[in-house]
Amino acid sequence: MPQPSVILATAGYDHTVRFWEATSGRCYRTLQYPDSQVNHLEITPDKQYLAAAGNPHIRLFEVNSNNPQPVCQFGENDSNLSKVSIQYFVISYDSHTNNVTAVGFQCDGKWMYSGSEDGTVKIWDLRAPGFQREYESRAAVNTVVLHPNQTELISGDQNGNIRVWDLNANSCSCELVPEDTAVRSLTVMWDGSLVVAANNHGTCYVWRLMRGTQTMTNFEPLHKLQAHNSYILKCLLSPEFCEHHRYLATTSADQTVKIWNVDGFTLERTLTGHQRWVWDCVFSVDGAFLVTASSDSTARLWDLSTGDAIRTYQGHHKATVCCALHDGADGASC
């Protein structure tokens, strides 16, 4: 089975993960996720594996396979060995104890991070058993992102706290509470220059990230953007190879997606067409297209030059709440 150049996957509340041909809209593979809904999807940098975060498990599936079973599972409360086809074993001793809301990978795929409504952020070395580190947020964690320096995680929680976890010092190096409401989503500019936090009041807070004298990240307030009149469910800054402009995408319970020009935070486009909440979004590698996932059970592909939905991915039977896209080059991104 040849490796697809573009990997697009969606998941949600119908207990399935679906892979799509991005251009035709055809679903070519469906994986069962029987234990729970899927909250988040992430593709490894080498395009080999897809992580699916549920309640309370994280499961890793082979992208280029017809095998419907996960190659390994993080979170089982037992000590069974699961042999993995990438020459390592995973022992699953402990787990998150509630919904896993965030999952991502270090740039060369050696370790994975996760956040959960159990109030913790965990780091999993994929070459070793179990999780290696755990950080206590003291509130349900809604979002976690990895700084491009690969040495700091930034988390946002239900109580409105944003924390920077310094992986070298193995401690929290910075904490702030921009507003007394849940932080739903965080995003960091590819060069580490900006961080954006979106909350339940429809507000985005934007900071410049600066390096302090003790190698901790300092937040310099830059902008406050009232992006929506309802919950913001996802905010995402455009990738490195986005031409001409840098953009911020925001998805909302108001059924819209908005595209903002980061230079001045002016509204470029409002994408309309979804019939219910829009939970997730991901840019193409060149920033020309955006994929969105919605409670209306569909995902859509948008041409950002026109604002048109050029493809609708239909097949899920319940809310589609997460999507993952990898259309860049194979291999590590470090």
C-alpha positions in Angstrom: 0.0 0.0 0.0 1.7 3.2 -1.1 2.2 6.0 1.4 -0.2 8.9 0.6 1.4 12.3 0.1 -1.5 14.0 1.9 -2.9 12.5 5.0 -6.3 13.8 6.2 -8.1 12.2 9.1 -11.3 13.1 11.1 -12.9 11.7 14.2 -15.6 12.5 16.8 -18.5 11.0 18.6 -19.4 8.1 16.4 -16.4 6.1 17.7 -14.7 6.1 14.3 -11.6 7.6 12.8 -11.8 8.2 9.1 -9.1 8.8 6.5 -10.0 10.8 3.4 -8.6 11.5 -0.1 -8.4 15.2 0.3 -9.1 16.2 -3.3 -11.9 13.8 -4.1 -13.5 13.6 -0.7 -13.6 9.8 -0.7 -13.2 8.0 2.6 -10.8 5.2 2.0 -10.3 3.8 5.5 -12.4 3.7 8.7 -11.0 2.7 12.1 -13.1 1.7 15.0 -12.6 3.5 18.4 -15.1 1.6 20.5 -14.3 2.8 24.0 -15.1 6.5 23.7 -15.4 9.5 21.5 -12.2 10.8 20.0 -11.3 14.3 21.2 -8.1 15.0 19.3 -6.0 13.7 16.4 -2.3 14.2 15.7 -0.1 12.8 12.9 3.5 12.0 13.7 6.1 14.2 11.8 7.2 11.2 9.7 3.6 10.5 8.6 3.7 6.9 9.9 1.3 7.1 12.8 -1.9 8.8 14.0 -2.5 9.5 17.6 -6.1 9.5 18.7 -7.0 10.9 22.1 -10.1 9.6 23.8 -11.4 9.0 27.3 -9.1 8.2 29.0 -6.8 6.5 26.4 -4.4 7.6 23.8 -4.0 5.2 20.9 -1.5 5.1 18.1 -2.6 3.8 14.7 -0.5 3.0 11.7 -1.3 5.4 8.9 -0.2 3.2 6.0 -1.9 0.0 7.0 -5.2 -1.9 6.7 -4.8 -3.1 10.2 -7.8 -1.7 12.2 -6.1 -2.3 15.6 -3.9 0.3 17.3 -0.2 -0.5 17.2 0.0 0.6 20.8 -2.1 2.1 23.5 -1.0 4.6 26.2 -3.1 4.4 29.3 -4.1 0.9 30.2 -3.9 0.2 33.9 -2.0 -3.0 33.5 1.6 -4.1 32.8 1.1 -6.0 29.5 3.7 -5.5 26.9 2.5 -4.3 23.5 5.0 -5.0 20.7 5.2 -2.1 18.3 6.3 -2.3 14.7 8.8 0.5 15.1 11.2 -1.5 17.2 10.1 -0.5 20.6 7.8 -1.8 23.3 5.3 0.1 25.3 4.2 -0.8 28.8 1.1 0.9 29.9 1.0 1.1 33.7 -0.8 4.3 34.4 -3.2 6.5 32.5 -5.0 9.7 32.4 -8.2 9.3 34.3 -10.5 11.5 32.3 -10.8 12.9 28.8 -7.6 13.4 27.0 -8.0 16.8 25.3 -4.6 17.4 23.8 -1.8 15.3 22.2 1.2 16.2 20.1 4.7 15.1 19.2 8.2 16.4 19.6 9.6 17.4 16.2 11.5 14.2 15.5 8.8 12.0 17.0 10.8 10.6 20.0 8.3 11.7 22.6 4.7 12.6 22.9 2.9 15.0 25.2 -0.7 15.0 26.3 -3.2 17.0 28.4 -6.3 15.8 30.1 -9.4 16.9 32.1 -7.8 15.0 35.0 -5.7 18.1 35.5 -2.4 16.8 34.3 0.1 17.2 31.4 2.1 14.1 30.7 5.2 13.3 28.6 5.6 9.9 27.0 8.9 8.7 25.7 7.9 6.4 22.8 11.0 4.3 23.3 10.3 3.5 26.9 7.4 2.1 29.0 4.7 4.4 30.4 4.9 8.1 30.9 8.1 9.8 32.1 6.8 13.1 33.4 3.7 14.5 34.8 2.8 18.1 35.6 -0.2 19.1 37.8 -2.3 21.9 36.5 -4.9 21.7 39.4 -7.7 22.1 36.9 -9.0 20.4 33.8 -6.5 20.9 31.0 -8.2 21.9 27.7 -5.2 22.6 25.5 -1.4 22.0 25.3 1.1 23.2 22.7 4.8 22.7 22.3 7.0 25.7 21.8 9.1 25.5 18.6 12.2 25.4 20.9 11.0 21.9 21.8 11.9 22.6 25.5 8.7 24.2 26.8 5.1 23.1 26.9 2.3 25.7 27.3 -1.0 24.5 28.8 -4.4 26.2 29.3 -7.1 25.0 31.7 -10.7 25.3 32.7 -9.9 27.8 35.4 -8.3 30.2 33.0 -4.7 29.4 33.9 -1.9 29.4 31.3 1.3 27.7 32.4 4.7 27.3 30.8 6.4 24.0 31.7 10.1 24.2 31.3 11.2 20.7 30.3 14.9 21.3 31.1 14.2 22.6 34.6 11.2 20.2 34.9 9.1 22.8 36.5 6.5 25.6 35.8 8.5 28.6 34.8 5.6 31.0 34.1 1.9 31.3 35.0 -0.7 33.9 34.1 -4.5 34.2 34.1 -5.7 36.6 31.4 -9.3 36.3 32.3 -11.5 34.4 34.8 -12.9 31.9 32.2 -11.7 28.7 30.6 -8.9 28.8 28.1 -10.1 26.6 25.3 -7.2 26.7 22.9 -3.5 27.8 22.6 -1.4 28.3 19.5 2.3 29.4 19.0 3.7 31.0 15.9 6.1 28.7 14.1 9.1 31.0 14.9 8.1 31.2 18.6 7.4 35.0 18.3 3.7 35.0 19.3 1.3 33.0 21.4 -2.5 33.2 21.2 -5.0 32.0 23.9 -8.7 31.7 23.1 -11.4 31.5 25.7 -15.0 30.8 26.4 -15.9 34.5 26.1 -14.9 34.6 22.4 -11.7 36.5 23.2 -8.2 35.9 21.9 -5.3 37.2 23.9 -2.1 37.7 22.0 1.4 38.0 23.5 4.9 38.4 22.2 7.1 35.7 23.5 10.5 36.9 24.8 13.4 35.1 26.4 14.2 36.1 29.9 17.5 36.2 31.7 16.8 32.8 33.3 15.9 31.2 29.9 12.2 31.3 30.7 9.5 32.5 28.3 8.1 36.0 29.2 4.7 37.1 27.9 4.5 40.6 26.6 0.9 41.7 26.0 0.4 42.6 22.3 -3.3 42.5 21.5 -6.8 41.6 22.8 -9.2 40.5 20.0 -12.9 40.0 20.5 -13.2 37.4 17.8 -16.6 35.9 18.4 -19.6 36.4 20.6 -19.6 32.8 21.7 -17.1 30.1 22.7 -13.9 29.9 20.7 -13.2 26.2 20.3 -9.9 26.4 18.4 -7.4 29.0 17.5 -4.5 28.3 15.1 -1.7 30.4 13.7 -0.7 29.7 10.1 2.4 27.6 9.3 5.9 28.7 8.3 5.4 28.4 4.5 2.2 30.5 4.4 2.9 33.1 1.7 2.5 36.9 1.9 0.7 37.1 5.3 0.5 35.4 8.7 -3.0 34.4 9.7 -4.9 33.4 12.8 -7.9 31.1 12.4 -10.6 30.9 15.0 -13.5 28.4 15.1 -16.5 28.9 17.3 -19.8 27.7 18.7 -21.4 30.4 16.6 -20.9 28.0 13.6 -18.3 30.2 11.8 -14.6 30.2 11.2 -12.8 33.5 11.0 -9.5 34.3 9.4 -7.5 37.2 10.9 -4.4 38.9 9.5 -1.8 38.8 12.3 -0.4 42.1 11.1 -3.0 44.3 12.9 -5.4 41.5 13.6 -7.9 42.7 11.0 -10.6 40.3 9.9 -9.8 38.8 6.4 -12.6 36.4 5.9 -15.5 34.7 7.7 -16.1 31.2 6.6 -19.8 30.2 6.8 -21.5 26.9 5.9 -21.2 24.6 8.9 -24.6 24.1 10.6 -23.4 23.6 14.2 -20.4 24.3 16.4 -17.0 24.2 14.6 -14.5 22.4 16.9 -11.3 22.1 15.1 -9.2 23.3 12.2 -5.8 22.7 10.5 -4.0 24.7 7.8 -2.4 23.1 4.8 1.4 23.4 4.8 1.4 26.4 2.6 -1.5 28.1 4.4 -3.7 28.3 1.3 -6.3 25.9 2.6 -8.0 25.1 5.9 -9.8 21.9 7.0 -12.5 22.3 9.7 -14.5 19.8 11.8 -18.0 20.4 13.0 -20.8 19.1 15.2 -22.9 18.9 12.0 -21.0 15.6 11.4 -19.0 17.0 8.5 -15.5 18.3 7.8 -14.8 20.9 5.1 -11.9 22.0 3.0 -11.8 25.8 2.4 -9.9 27.7 -0.2 -8.7 30.7 1.8 -8.1 32.9 -1.2 -11.9 32.9 -2.0 -13.4 31.8 1.3 -15.3 29.0 -0.5 -15.8 25.4 0.8 -14.4 23.4 -2.0 -14.9 19.9 -0.5 -17.2 18.4 2.2 -16.2 15.2 3.9 -19.4 13.3 4.8 -19.5 9.9 6.5 -19.5 10.4 10.3 -22.9 9.8 11.9 -22.4 12.1 14.9 -20.4 15.2 15.8 -17.0 15.5 14.1 -14.8 17.3 16.6 -11.3 16.8 15.4 -9.2 16.7 12.3 -5.6 16.2 11.3 -3.8 17.0 8.1 -0.2 16.4 7.0 0.5 17.5 3.5 4.2 18.5 4.0 7.4 16.6 3.4 7.9 13.2 5.0 10.3 12.9 7.9 11.3 14.9 10.9 10.6 18.7 11.1 13.4 19.6 13.6 
